[in-house]
């Protein structure tokens, strides 16, 4: 049975197949990967991750807390940290440590899976809005919460779909920090096009657009004592509610938007006068309507500086998430090779 009768206006549901769970990653073809590899000229690599215990303290979203490491334990409760192999084989000299982590998957440098954000939308055309995700997958059944049968798990649209798509392609960097510094700015279509023109940035189908705002640099400077009031009034974000920006994202063929800020888009809610509307319109457009993955809190400063100094803005990006079936996000250690 079809999963939906109505699809949201401006969405591409069904266009990559009725059961598609990869979204725009379908545009990341072998030809696009070869084009990405051709951007490697120096063999210099940049790690685009923050240490995963940043920002430090309570996360930028209330529900996210820093990673907690602990020793794994034997059945008798003894910690395996360190354990002397001589306990098992008298002559052995090995000393081994084993640990585990409680990790909020979107606390720090991360990918959002398509299961991360859906919307209240009447997909079955019965006049009632239900919680639904990209390509019509349903909350409660396909994306199950703690009170649903079997417990919390994205049975569809989980991060494993991105991991298995092979996240390696051409990154293209736009530098908003050079224009706005740390002033809060909501960057709409006109400003983005002006800056892309000035920086000679061209985005083609299959590209990963990386947005450098300086936000993660500020996070690092706060040295694990993040001042949320300052952070939420600093640096640029995309103006997610700008209809022309939305159209450009839809038409550009980009496969992902990756930023060094907390949400890619600016988080001040825009009131259009509609009775109901999304708080995060770019999340709605990308994750829910178009199957475009979002990535946040990447560390882009050194890459941005190197690219600017060499009058370049393209590179090979390698950024697979964890293949953790059923998760709605993942930490990532992206690499840019120039
Ligand atoms: C939310 O949208 C709540 O989180 P993120 O910006 O990490 O995707």
py3Dmol code that shows the C-alpha trace and the ligand (Angstrom):
import py3Dmol

protein = """\
ATOM      1  CA  UNK A   1       0.000   0.000   0.000  1.00  0.00           C
ATOM      2  CA  UNK A   2       1.286   3.501  -0.841  1.00  0.00           C
ATOM      3  CA  UNK A   3       2.733   5.270   2.163  1.00  0.00           C
ATOM      4  CA  UNK A   4       1.177   8.630   1.221  1.00  0.00           C
ATOM      5  CA  UNK A   5      -1.539  10.163  -0.947  1.00  0.00           C
ATOM      6  CA  UNK A   6      -0.485  13.794  -0.480  1.00  0.00           C
ATOM      7  CA  UNK A   7       3.088  14.850  -0.667  1.00  0.00           C
ATOM      8  CA  UNK A   8       4.229  18.195   0.764  1.00  0.00           C
ATOM      9  CA  UNK A   9       4.428  21.108  -1.640  1.00  0.00           C
ATOM     10  CA  UNK A  10       7.943  21.426  -3.042  1.00  0.00           C
ATOM     11  CA  UNK A  11       8.949  17.917  -1.990  1.00  0.00           C
ATOM     12  CA  UNK A  12      10.545  15.198  -4.138  1.00  0.00           C
ATOM     13  CA  UNK A  13       8.912  12.222  -2.384  1.00  0.00           C
ATOM     14  CA  UNK A  14       8.804   9.193  -4.639  1.00  0.00           C
ATOM     15  CA  UNK A  15      11.223  10.587  -7.228  1.00  0.00           C
ATOM     16  CA  UNK A  16      14.100   8.321  -6.123  1.00  0.00           C
ATOM     17  CA  UNK A  17      11.702   5.388  -5.653  1.00  0.00           C
ATOM     18  CA  UNK A  18       8.704   4.732  -3.446  1.00  0.00           C
ATOM     19  CA  UNK A  19      10.866   3.198  -0.698  1.00  0.00           C
ATOM     20  CA  UNK A  20      13.934   5.412  -1.080  1.00  0.00           C
ATOM     21  CA  UNK A  21      15.746   6.236   2.161  1.00  0.00           C
ATOM     22  CA  UNK A  22      18.869   7.937   0.750  1.00  0.00           C
ATOM     23  CA  UNK A  23      17.295  11.080  -0.630  1.00  0.00           C
ATOM     24  CA  UNK A  24      19.563  13.382  -2.572  1.00  0.00           C
ATOM     25  CA  UNK A  25      22.591  11.174  -1.830  1.00  0.00           C
ATOM     26  CA  UNK A  26      21.293   9.334  -4.895  1.00  0.00           C
ATOM     27  CA  UNK A  27      22.904  12.136  -6.921  1.00  0.00           C
ATOM     28  CA  UNK A  28      26.354  11.241  -5.590  1.00  0.00           C
ATOM     29  CA  UNK A  29      27.385   9.129  -8.574  1.00  0.00           C
ATOM     30  CA  UNK A  30      30.776   7.631  -9.530  1.00  0.00           C
ATOM     31  CA  UNK A  31      31.226  10.546 -11.955  1.00  0.00           C
ATOM     32  CA  UNK A  32      30.722  13.039  -9.117  1.00  0.00           C
ATOM     33  CA  UNK A  33      33.246  11.176  -6.947  1.00  0.00           C
ATOM     34  CA  UNK A  34      35.794  11.259  -9.763  1.00  0.00           C
ATOM     35  CA  UNK A  35      35.244  15.009 -10.086  1.00  0.00           C
ATOM     36  CA  UNK A  36      35.868  15.263  -6.320  1.00  0.00           C
ATOM     37  CA  UNK A  37      39.103  13.285  -6.510  1.00  0.00           C
ATOM     38  CA  UNK A  38      40.333  15.678  -9.214  1.00  0.00           C
ATOM     39  CA  UNK A  39      40.279  18.444  -6.572  1.00  0.00           C
ATOM     40  CA  UNK A  40      43.191  16.772  -4.758  1.00  0.00           C
ATOM     41  CA  UNK A  41      46.374  18.535  -5.839  1.00  0.00           C
ATOM     42  CA  UNK A  42      48.554  18.890  -2.734  1.00  0.00           C
ATOM     43  CA  UNK A  43      47.691  15.842  -0.634  1.00  0.00           C
ATOM     44  CA  UNK A  44      47.116  18.074   2.412  1.00  0.00           C
ATOM     45  CA  UNK A  45      44.339  16.935   4.735  1.00  0.00           C
ATOM     46  CA  UNK A  46      42.194  18.847   7.248  1.00  0.00           C
ATOM     47  CA  UNK A  47      40.209  17.188  10.011  1.00  0.00           C
ATOM     48  CA  UNK A  48      36.855  18.959  10.253  1.00  0.00           C
ATOM     49  CA  UNK A  49      35.840  17.626  13.668  1.00  0.00           C
ATOM     50  CA  UNK A  50      35.717  19.291  17.038  1.00  0.00           C
ATOM     51  CA  UNK A  51      36.861  17.093  19.905  1.00  0.00           C
ATOM     52  CA  UNK A  52      33.596  15.284  20.655  1.00  0.00           C
ATOM     53  CA  UNK A  53      33.511  16.558  24.257  1.00  0.00           C
ATOM     54  CA  UNK A  54      32.942  20.110  22.932  1.00  0.00           C
ATOM     55  CA  UNK A  55      30.921  22.352  23.364  1.00  0.00           C
ATOM     56  CA  UNK A  56      31.275  21.124  26.968  1.00  0.00           C
ATOM     57  CA  UNK A  57      28.654  21.060  29.726  1.00  0.00           C
ATOM     58  CA  UNK A  58      24.982  20.987  28.836  1.00  0.00           C
ATOM     59  CA  UNK A  59      24.757  20.804  25.071  1.00  0.00           C
ATOM     60  CA  UNK A  60      23.483  23.481  22.722  1.00  0.00           C
ATOM     61  CA  UNK A  61      20.138  21.673  22.842  1.00  0.00           C
ATOM     62  CA  UNK A  62      18.893  20.900  26.355  1.00  0.00           C
ATOM     63  CA  UNK A  63      18.535  17.163  25.814  1.00  0.00           C
ATOM     64  CA  UNK A  64      22.159  16.587  24.755  1.00  0.00           C
ATOM     65  CA  UNK A  65      24.928  15.979  27.262  1.00  0.00           C
ATOM     66  CA  UNK A  66      28.674  15.354  26.921  1.00  0.00           C
ATOM     67  CA  UNK A  67      30.081  11.872  26.352  1.00  0.00           C
ATOM     68  CA  UNK A  68      30.605   9.768  29.476  1.00  0.00           C
ATOM     69  CA  UNK A  69      33.394   7.208  29.318  1.00  0.00           C
ATOM     70  CA  UNK A  70      33.547   4.201  31.600  1.00  0.00           C
ATOM     71  CA  UNK A  71      35.481   0.974  31.908  1.00  0.00           C
ATOM     72  CA  UNK A  72      33.795  -2.172  30.677  1.00  0.00           C
ATOM     73  CA  UNK A  73      33.411  -4.783  33.438  1.00  0.00           C
ATOM     74  CA  UNK A  74      33.752  -8.506  33.813  1.00  0.00           C
ATOM     75  CA  UNK A  75      30.760 -10.546  35.000  1.00  0.00           C
ATOM     76  CA  UNK A  76      32.133 -10.328  38.565  1.00  0.00           C
ATOM     77  CA  UNK A  77      32.057  -6.501  38.367  1.00  0.00           C
ATOM     78  CA  UNK A  78      35.812  -6.078  38.092  1.00  0.00           C
ATOM     79  CA  UNK A  79      36.737  -3.256  35.656  1.00  0.00           C
ATOM     80  CA  UNK A  80      38.580  -4.243  32.517  1.00  0.00           C
ATOM     81  CA  UNK A  81      40.703  -1.118  32.844  1.00  0.00           C
ATOM     82  CA  UNK A  82      43.443  -2.140  33.103  1.00  0.00           C
ATOM     83  CA  UNK A  83      43.382  -5.892  33.127  1.00  0.00           C
ATOM     84  CA  UNK A  84      46.466  -7.960  33.313  1.00  0.00           C
ATOM     85  CA  UNK A  85      46.389 -10.911  30.959  1.00  0.00           C
ATOM     86  CA  UNK A  86      48.436 -12.758  33.570  1.00  0.00           C
ATOM     87  CA  UNK A  87      45.098 -13.333  35.330  1.00  0.00           C
ATOM     88  CA  UNK A  88      44.225 -15.681  32.467  1.00  0.00           C
ATOM     89  CA  UNK A  89      47.642 -16.977  31.428  1.00  0.00           C
ATOM     90  CA  UNK A  90      50.269 -16.759  34.146  1.00  0.00           C
ATOM     91  CA  UNK A  91      53.172 -15.988  31.809  1.00  0.00           C
ATOM     92  CA  UNK A  92      51.371 -13.180  29.927  1.00  0.00           C
ATOM     93  CA  UNK A  93      52.727  -9.633  30.289  1.00  0.00           C
ATOM     94  CA  UNK A  94      49.947  -7.815  28.390  1.00  0.00           C
ATOM     95  CA  UNK A  95      47.981  -5.030  30.118  1.00  0.00           C
ATOM     96  CA  UNK A  96      44.746  -4.060  28.370  1.00  0.00           C
ATOM     97  CA  UNK A  97      42.133  -1.275  28.779  1.00  0.00           C
ATOM     98  CA  UNK A  98      38.594  -1.582  27.459  1.00  0.00           C
ATOM     99  CA  UNK A  99      35.980   1.163  27.635  1.00  0.00           C
ATOM    100  CA  UNK A 100      32.449   2.125  26.681  1.00  0.00           C
ATOM    101  CA  UNK A 101      30.722   5.447  26.138  1.00  0.00           C
ATOM    102  CA  UNK A 102      27.323   7.007  26.676  1.00  0.00           C
ATOM    103  CA  UNK A 103      27.210   9.364  23.745  1.00  0.00           C
ATOM    104  CA  UNK A 104      24.529  11.806  22.610  1.00  0.00           C
ATOM    105  CA  UNK A 105      24.930  11.270  18.909  1.00  0.00           C
ATOM    106  CA  UNK A 106      24.345  14.936  18.070  1.00  0.00           C
ATOM    107  CA  UNK A 107      26.208  16.617  20.914  1.00  0.00           C
ATOM    108  CA  UNK A 108      29.170  17.756  18.812  1.00  0.00           C
ATOM    109  CA  UNK A 109      30.377  17.402  15.193  1.00  0.00           C
ATOM    110  CA  UNK A 110      27.557  15.422  13.616  1.00  0.00           C
ATOM    111  CA  UNK A 111      25.335  14.288  10.789  1.00  0.00           C
ATOM    112  CA  UNK A 112      21.533  14.422  10.979  1.00  0.00           C
ATOM    113  CA  UNK A 113      19.826  11.339   9.557  1.00  0.00           C
ATOM    114  CA  UNK A 114      16.643  11.847   7.547  1.00  0.00           C
ATOM    115  CA  UNK A 115      14.818  10.414  10.572  1.00  0.00           C
ATOM    116  CA  UNK A 116      15.985  13.392  12.668  1.00  0.00           C
ATOM    117  CA  UNK A 117      13.209  15.807  11.604  1.00  0.00           C
ATOM    118  CA  UNK A 118       9.747  15.246  10.210  1.00  0.00           C
ATOM    119  CA  UNK A 119       6.614  17.335  10.293  1.00  0.00           C
ATOM    120  CA  UNK A 120       2.954  17.291  11.212  1.00  0.00           C
ATOM    121  CA  UNK A 121       1.461  16.795   7.755  1.00  0.00           C
ATOM    122  CA  UNK A 122      -1.671  15.161   6.335  1.00  0.00           C
ATOM    123  CA  UNK A 123       0.041  12.562   4.145  1.00  0.00           C
ATOM    124  CA  UNK A 124      -2.915  10.181   3.856  1.00  0.00           C
ATOM    125  CA  UNK A 125      -5.378  12.899   2.907  1.00  0.00           C
ATOM    126  CA  UNK A 126      -7.906  12.260   5.683  1.00  0.00           C
ATOM    127  CA  UNK A 127      -7.871  15.833   6.929  1.00  0.00           C
ATOM    128  CA  UNK A 128      -5.751  15.045   9.987  1.00  0.00           C
ATOM    129  CA  UNK A 129      -2.067  15.880  10.295  1.00  0.00           C
ATOM    130  CA  UNK A 130       0.160  13.035  11.420  1.00  0.00           C
ATOM    131  CA  UNK A 131       3.860  12.991  12.317  1.00  0.00           C
ATOM    132  CA  UNK A 132       5.527  11.943   9.117  1.00  0.00           C
ATOM    133  CA  UNK A 133       9.058  11.929   7.690  1.00  0.00           C
ATOM    134  CA  UNK A 134      10.785  11.988   4.276  1.00  0.00           C
ATOM    135  CA  UNK A 135       9.046   9.837   1.667  1.00  0.00           C
ATOM    136  CA  UNK A 136       6.047   9.344   3.957  1.00  0.00           C
ATOM    137  CA  UNK A 137       7.650   7.193   6.654  1.00  0.00           C
ATOM    138  CA  UNK A 138       5.613   7.390   9.858  1.00  0.00           C
ATOM    139  CA  UNK A 139       6.397   8.257  13.441  1.00  0.00           C
ATOM    140  CA  UNK A 140       5.354   5.461  15.788  1.00  0.00           C
ATOM    141  CA  UNK A 141       5.723   2.732  13.175  1.00  0.00           C
ATOM    142  CA  UNK A 142       8.778   3.449  11.034  1.00  0.00           C
ATOM    143  CA  UNK A 143      10.432   5.829  13.456  1.00  0.00           C
ATOM    144  CA  UNK A 144       9.534   4.353  16.843  1.00  0.00           C
ATOM    145  CA  UNK A 145       9.849   6.086  20.197  1.00  0.00           C
ATOM    146  CA  UNK A 146      10.353   4.717  23.701  1.00  0.00           C
ATOM    147  CA  UNK A 147       6.633   3.918  24.143  1.00  0.00           C
ATOM    148  CA  UNK A 148       6.200   2.209  20.773  1.00  0.00           C
ATOM    149  CA  UNK A 149       6.431  -1.585  20.413  1.00  0.00           C
ATOM    150  CA  UNK A 150      10.092  -2.624  20.467  1.00  0.00           C
ATOM    151  CA  UNK A 151      11.233   0.750  21.821  1.00  0.00           C
ATOM    152  CA  UNK A 152      13.284   3.570  20.352  1.00  0.00           C
ATOM    153  CA  UNK A 153      14.622   2.953  16.868  1.00  0.00           C
ATOM    154  CA  UNK A 154      14.450   4.437  13.391  1.00  0.00           C
ATOM    155  CA  UNK A 155      13.319   1.379  11.428  1.00  0.00           C
ATOM    156  CA  UNK A 156      13.460   3.640   8.369  1.00  0.00           C
ATOM    157  CA  UNK A 157      15.633   6.636   7.434  1.00  0.00           C
ATOM    158  CA  UNK A 158      18.257   5.818  10.093  1.00  0.00           C
ATOM    159  CA  UNK A 159      21.843   6.963   9.795  1.00  0.00           C
ATOM    160  CA  UNK A 160      22.943   3.582   8.390  1.00  0.00           C
ATOM    161  CA  UNK A 161      21.390   4.651   5.082  1.00  0.00           C
ATOM    162  CA  UNK A 162      23.814   7.559   4.879  1.00  0.00           C
ATOM    163  CA  UNK A 163      26.750   5.412   6.039  1.00  0.00           C
ATOM    164  CA  UNK A 164      26.055   2.910   3.262  1.00  0.00           C
ATOM    165  CA  UNK A 165      25.692   5.639   0.627  1.00  0.00           C
ATOM    166  CA  UNK A 166      29.479   6.149   0.750  1.00  0.00           C
ATOM    167  CA  UNK A 167      29.904   9.711   1.938  1.00  0.00           C
ATOM    168  CA  UNK A 168      32.764  10.832  -0.248  1.00  0.00           C
ATOM    169  CA  UNK A 169      32.383  13.572  -2.791  1.00  0.00           C
ATOM    170  CA  UNK A 170      33.176  17.146  -3.671  1.00  0.00           C
ATOM    171  CA  UNK A 171      33.001  19.700  -0.874  1.00  0.00           C
ATOM    172  CA  UNK A 172      32.474  23.343  -1.800  1.00  0.00           C
ATOM    173  CA  UNK A 173      33.059  25.950   0.881  1.00  0.00           C
ATOM    174  CA  UNK A 174      31.315  29.295   1.203  1.00  0.00           C
ATOM    175  CA  UNK A 175      32.897  31.630   3.743  1.00  0.00           C
ATOM    176  CA  UNK A 176      30.228  33.672   5.560  1.00  0.00           C
ATOM    177  CA  UNK A 177      32.624  34.544   8.379  1.00  0.00           C
ATOM    178  CA  UNK A 178      34.748  36.734   6.085  1.00  0.00           C
ATOM    179  CA  UNK A 179      31.664  38.870   5.449  1.00  0.00           C
ATOM    180  CA  UNK A 180      29.834  38.891   8.799  1.00  0.00           C
ATOM    181  CA  UNK A 181      32.528  38.095  11.354  1.00  0.00           C
ATOM    182  CA  UNK A 182      30.726  37.047  14.527  1.00  0.00           C
ATOM    183  CA  UNK A 183      27.714  39.300  14.023  1.00  0.00           C
ATOM    184  CA  UNK A 184      24.462  37.344  14.063  1.00  0.00           C
ATOM    185  CA  UNK A 185      23.145  37.307  10.503  1.00  0.00           C
ATOM    186  CA  UNK A 186      20.387  35.456   8.735  1.00  0.00           C
ATOM    187  CA  UNK A 187      21.678  34.939   5.209  1.00  0.00           C
ATOM    188  CA  UNK A 188      19.013  34.765   2.522  1.00  0.00           C
ATOM    189  CA  UNK A 189      19.143  34.121  -1.216  1.00  0.00           C
ATOM    190  CA  UNK A 190      20.346  37.578  -2.345  1.00  0.00           C
ATOM    191  CA  UNK A 191      23.227  37.706   0.126  1.00  0.00           C
ATOM    192  CA  UNK A 192      24.231  34.112  -0.497  1.00  0.00           C
ATOM    193  CA  UNK A 193      24.298  34.651  -4.264  1.00  0.00           C
ATOM    194  CA  UNK A 194      26.295  37.875  -3.872  1.00  0.00           C
ATOM    195  CA  UNK A 195      28.868  36.118  -1.690  1.00  0.00           C
ATOM    196  CA  UNK A 196      29.032  33.062  -3.933  1.00  0.00           C
ATOM    197  CA  UNK A 197      29.694  35.388  -6.852  1.00  0.00           C
ATOM    198  CA  UNK A 198      32.388  37.301  -4.982  1.00  0.00           C
ATOM    199  CA  UNK A 199      34.052  34.065  -3.831  1.00  0.00           C
ATOM    200  CA  UNK A 200      33.571  32.362  -7.228  1.00  0.00           C
ATOM    201  CA  UNK A 201      31.706  29.510  -5.582  1.00  0.00           C
ATOM    202  CA  UNK A 202      29.746  27.278  -7.936  1.00  0.00           C
ATOM    203  CA  UNK A 203      27.586  24.436  -6.681  1.00  0.00           C
ATOM    204  CA  UNK A 204      26.754  21.531  -8.977  1.00  0.00           C
ATOM    205  CA  UNK A 205      24.527  18.495  -8.563  1.00  0.00           C
ATOM    206  CA  UNK A 206      26.160  16.005  -6.188  1.00  0.00           C
ATOM    207  CA  UNK A 207      28.161  18.622  -4.214  1.00  0.00           C
ATOM    208  CA  UNK A 208      28.342  19.007  -0.433  1.00  0.00           C
ATOM    209  CA  UNK A 209      28.002  22.699   0.418  1.00  0.00           C
ATOM    210  CA  UNK A 210      30.021  23.576   3.536  1.00  0.00           C
ATOM    211  CA  UNK A 211      29.125  26.832   5.290  1.00  0.00           C
ATOM    212  CA  UNK A 212      31.844  28.473   7.393  1.00  0.00           C
ATOM    213  CA  UNK A 213      30.488  30.961   9.953  1.00  0.00           C
ATOM    214  CA  UNK A 214      33.092  30.981  12.765  1.00  0.00           C
ATOM    215  CA  UNK A 215      30.625  29.538  15.302  1.00  0.00           C
ATOM    216  CA  UNK A 216      32.672  26.409  16.085  1.00  0.00           C
ATOM    217  CA  UNK A 217      35.768  28.603  16.589  1.00  0.00           C
ATOM    218  CA  UNK A 218      33.852  30.497  19.273  1.00  0.00           C
ATOM    219  CA  UNK A 219      32.754  27.193  20.827  1.00  0.00           C
ATOM    220  CA  UNK A 220      36.409  26.091  21.000  1.00  0.00           C
ATOM    221  CA  UNK A 221      37.520  29.394  22.525  1.00  0.00           C
ATOM    222  CA  UNK A 222      34.967  28.968  25.325  1.00  0.00           C
ATOM    223  CA  UNK A 223      37.066  26.060  26.485  1.00  0.00           C
ATOM    224  CA  UNK A 224      34.198  23.740  27.465  1.00  0.00           C
ATOM    225  CA  UNK A 225      32.387  26.492  29.415  1.00  0.00           C
ATOM    226  CA  UNK A 226      29.933  27.498  26.678  1.00  0.00           C
ATOM    227  CA  UNK A 227      28.020  30.714  27.236  1.00  0.00           C
ATOM    228  CA  UNK A 228      24.745  29.918  25.514  1.00  0.00           C
ATOM    229  CA  UNK A 229      23.523  33.531  25.552  1.00  0.00           C
ATOM    230  CA  UNK A 230      26.599  34.632  23.630  1.00  0.00           C
ATOM    231  CA  UNK A 231      26.554  31.647  21.296  1.00  0.00           C
ATOM    232  CA  UNK A 232      22.939  32.094  20.286  1.00  0.00           C
ATOM    233  CA  UNK A 233      23.612  35.745  19.442  1.00  0.00           C
ATOM    234  CA  UNK A 234      26.700  35.057  17.355  1.00  0.00           C
ATOM    235  CA  UNK A 235      27.625  34.241  13.783  1.00  0.00           C
ATOM    236  CA  UNK A 236      25.680  33.714  10.611  1.00  0.00           C
ATOM    237  CA  UNK A 237      23.150  31.068   9.673  1.00  0.00           C
ATOM    238  CA  UNK A 238      21.105  30.519   6.541  1.00  0.00           C
ATOM    239  CA  UNK A 239      17.671  32.183   6.437  1.00  0.00           C
ATOM    240  CA  UNK A 240      15.707  28.963   6.307  1.00  0.00           C
ATOM    241  CA  UNK A 241      12.329  30.607   5.671  1.00  0.00           C
ATOM    242  CA  UNK A 242      13.518  32.515   2.582  1.00  0.00           C
ATOM    243  CA  UNK A 243      11.469  31.032  -0.258  1.00  0.00           C
ATOM    244  CA  UNK A 244      14.045  31.912  -2.939  1.00  0.00           C
ATOM    245  CA  UNK A 245      16.837  30.333  -0.898  1.00  0.00           C
ATOM    246  CA  UNK A 246      14.662  27.241  -0.514  1.00  0.00           C
ATOM    247  CA  UNK A 247      14.081  27.112  -4.254  1.00  0.00           C
ATOM    248  CA  UNK A 248      17.803  27.438  -4.963  1.00  0.00           C
ATOM    249  CA  UNK A 249      18.621  24.590  -2.558  1.00  0.00           C
ATOM    250  CA  UNK A 250      15.987  22.440  -4.245  1.00  0.00           C
ATOM    251  CA  UNK A 251      17.213  23.285  -7.761  1.00  0.00           C
ATOM    252  CA  UNK A 252      20.974  23.164  -7.092  1.00  0.00           C
ATOM    253  CA  UNK A 253      21.226  19.382  -6.727  1.00  0.00           C
ATOM    254  CA  UNK A 254      23.454  19.726  -3.646  1.00  0.00           C
ATOM    255  CA  UNK A 255      23.390  16.509  -1.622  1.00  0.00           C
ATOM    256  CA  UNK A 256      24.101  17.930   1.837  1.00  0.00           C
ATOM    257  CA  UNK A 257      24.509  21.166   3.749  1.00  0.00           C
ATOM    258  CA  UNK A 258      27.314  21.061   6.310  1.00  0.00           C
ATOM    259  CA  UNK A 259      27.962  23.959   8.673  1.00  0.00           C
ATOM    260  CA  UNK A 260      30.128  24.846  11.643  1.00  0.00           C
ATOM    261  CA  UNK A 261      27.152  26.350  13.492  1.00  0.00           C
ATOM    262  CA  UNK A 262      24.485  24.638  15.599  1.00  0.00           C
ATOM    263  CA  UNK A 263      21.679  24.214  13.071  1.00  0.00           C
ATOM    264  CA  UNK A 264      22.920  25.333   9.601  1.00  0.00           C
ATOM    265  CA  UNK A 265      20.066  27.828   9.623  1.00  0.00           C
ATOM    266  CA  UNK A 266      19.598  30.745  11.975  1.00  0.00           C
ATOM    267  CA  UNK A 267      17.392  29.670  14.862  1.00  0.00           C
ATOM    268  CA  UNK A 268      15.338  32.850  15.435  1.00  0.00           C
ATOM    269  CA  UNK A 269      11.761  31.841  14.510  1.00  0.00           C
ATOM    270  CA  UNK A 270      10.279  33.862  11.676  1.00  0.00           C
ATOM    271  CA  UNK A 271       6.542  34.585  12.024  1.00  0.00           C
ATOM    272  CA  UNK A 272       5.016  34.512   8.535  1.00  0.00           C
ATOM    273  CA  UNK A 273       1.504  34.901   9.930  1.00  0.00           C
ATOM    274  CA  UNK A 274       0.606  31.284   9.145  1.00  0.00           C
ATOM    275  CA  UNK A 275      -1.403  29.443  11.790  1.00  0.00           C
ATOM    276  CA  UNK A 276       1.269  26.727  12.077  1.00  0.00           C
ATOM    277  CA  UNK A 277       4.795  26.754  10.659  1.00  0.00           C
ATOM    278  CA  UNK A 278       8.164  25.098  11.294  1.00  0.00           C
ATOM    279  CA  UNK A 279      10.549  26.485  13.857  1.00  0.00           C
ATOM    280  CA  UNK A 280      13.404  25.163  11.694  1.00  0.00           C
ATOM    281  CA  UNK A 281      12.247  25.656   8.084  1.00  0.00           C
ATOM    282  CA  UNK A 282      15.544  24.548   6.550  1.00  0.00           C
ATOM    283  CA  UNK A 283      15.365  21.294   8.501  1.00  0.00           C
ATOM    284  CA  UNK A 284      11.837  20.850   7.175  1.00  0.00           C
ATOM    285  CA  UNK A 285      12.881  21.580   3.598  1.00  0.00           C
ATOM    286  CA  UNK A 286      16.018  19.456   3.625  1.00  0.00           C
ATOM    287  CA  UNK A 287      15.353  16.482   5.898  1.00  0.00           C
ATOM    288  CA  UNK A 288      11.596  16.181   5.459  1.00  0.00           C
ATOM    289  CA  UNK A 289      10.804  17.368   1.947  1.00  0.00           C
ATOM    290  CA  UNK A 290      13.922  16.768  -0.144  1.00  0.00           C
ATOM    291  CA  UNK A 291      16.010  14.110   1.628  1.00  0.00           C
ATOM    292  CA  UNK A 292      19.025  16.434   1.896  1.00  0.00           C
ATOM    293  CA  UNK A 293      21.235  15.550   4.855  1.00  0.00           C
ATOM    294  CA  UNK A 294      22.344  18.279   7.250  1.00  0.00           C
ATOM    295  CA  UNK A 295      25.530  18.363   9.276  1.00  0.00           C
ATOM    296  CA  UNK A 296      26.403  20.679  12.141  1.00  0.00           C
ATOM    297  CA  UNK A 297      29.205  21.813  14.403  1.00  0.00           C
ATOM    298  CA  UNK A 298      31.912  20.945  11.900  1.00  0.00           C
ATOM    299  CA  UNK A 299      35.268  22.640  12.451  1.00  0.00           C
ATOM    300  CA  UNK A 300      35.964  24.541   9.234  1.00  0.00           C
ATOM    301  CA  UNK A 301      38.370  27.339  10.179  1.00  0.00           C
ATOM    302  CA  UNK A 302      41.711  25.914   9.063  1.00  0.00           C
ATOM    303  CA  UNK A 303      40.256  24.566   5.839  1.00  0.00           C
ATOM    304  CA  UNK A 304      38.567  27.924   5.097  1.00  0.00           C
ATOM    305  CA  UNK A 305      41.799  29.832   5.719  1.00  0.00           C
ATOM    306  CA  UNK A 306      43.838  27.484   3.526  1.00  0.00           C
ATOM    307  CA  UNK A 307      41.318  27.611   0.696  1.00  0.00           C
ATOM    308  CA  UNK A 308      41.140  31.429   0.823  1.00  0.00           C
ATOM    309  CA  UNK A 309      44.951  31.704   0.796  1.00  0.00           C
ATOM    310  CA  UNK A 310      45.077  29.480  -2.281  1.00  0.00           C
ATOM    311  CA  UNK A 311      42.092  31.033  -4.079  1.00  0.00           C
ATOM    312  CA  UNK A 312      40.222  27.769  -4.010  1.00  0.00           C
ATOM    313  CA  UNK A 313      36.907  26.654  -2.586  1.00  0.00           C
ATOM    314  CA  UNK A 314      36.633  22.975  -3.623  1.00  0.00           C
ATOM    315  CA  UNK A 315      38.095  19.825  -2.082  1.00  0.00           C
ATOM    316  CA  UNK A 316      37.579  16.102  -1.660  1.00  0.00           C
ATOM    317  CA  UNK A 317      35.306  15.478   1.325  1.00  0.00           C
ATOM    318  CA  UNK A 318      35.235  12.111   3.091  1.00  0.00           C
ATOM    319  CA  UNK A 319      32.716  12.046   5.936  1.00  0.00           C
ATOM    320  CA  UNK A 320      31.026   8.704   6.638  1.00  0.00           C
ATOM    321  CA  UNK A 321      28.825   8.603   9.733  1.00  0.00           C
ATOM    322  CA  UNK A 322      28.782   5.586  12.020  1.00  0.00           C
ATOM    323  CA  UNK A 323      26.919   2.651  10.510  1.00  0.00           C
ATOM    324  CA  UNK A 324      24.749   2.457  13.616  1.00  0.00           C
ATOM    325  CA  UNK A 325      21.434   0.926  12.499  1.00  0.00           C
ATOM    326  CA  UNK A 326      18.377   2.756  13.769  1.00  0.00           C
ATOM    327  CA  UNK A 327      20.097   5.947  14.968  1.00  0.00           C
ATOM    328  CA  UNK A 328      18.831   9.405  13.942  1.00  0.00           C
ATOM    329  CA  UNK A 329      22.236  11.068  13.964  1.00  0.00           C
ATOM    330  CA  UNK A 330      25.920  10.315  14.224  1.00  0.00           C
ATOM    331  CA  UNK A 331      29.189  11.856  15.243  1.00  0.00           C
ATOM    332  CA  UNK A 332      31.612  12.187  12.357  1.00  0.00           C
ATOM    333  CA  UNK A 333      35.267  12.997  11.765  1.00  0.00           C
ATOM    334  CA  UNK A 334      35.096  14.585   8.319  1.00  0.00           C
ATOM    335  CA  UNK A 335      38.285  14.900   6.281  1.00  0.00           C
ATOM    336  CA  UNK A 336      38.928  17.481   3.589  1.00  0.00           C
ATOM    337  CA  UNK A 337      41.764  16.694   1.183  1.00  0.00           C
ATOM    338  CA  UNK A 338      43.019  19.507  -1.049  1.00  0.00           C
TER     339      UNK A 338
END
"""
ligand_1 = """\
8
LIG
C 17.712 20.185 16.046
O 17.224 20.490 15.033
C 16.902 20.105 17.291
O 18.983 19.832 16.094
P 20.148 19.979 15.000
O 20.315 21.446 14.723
O 21.308 19.368 15.681
O 19.754 19.266 13.762
"""
view = py3Dmol.view(width=600, height=400)
view.addModel(protein, "pdb")
view.setStyle({"model": 0}, {"cartoon": {"style": "trace"}})
view.addModel(ligand_1, "xyz")
view.setStyle({"model": 1}, {"stick": {}})
view.zoomTo()
view.show()
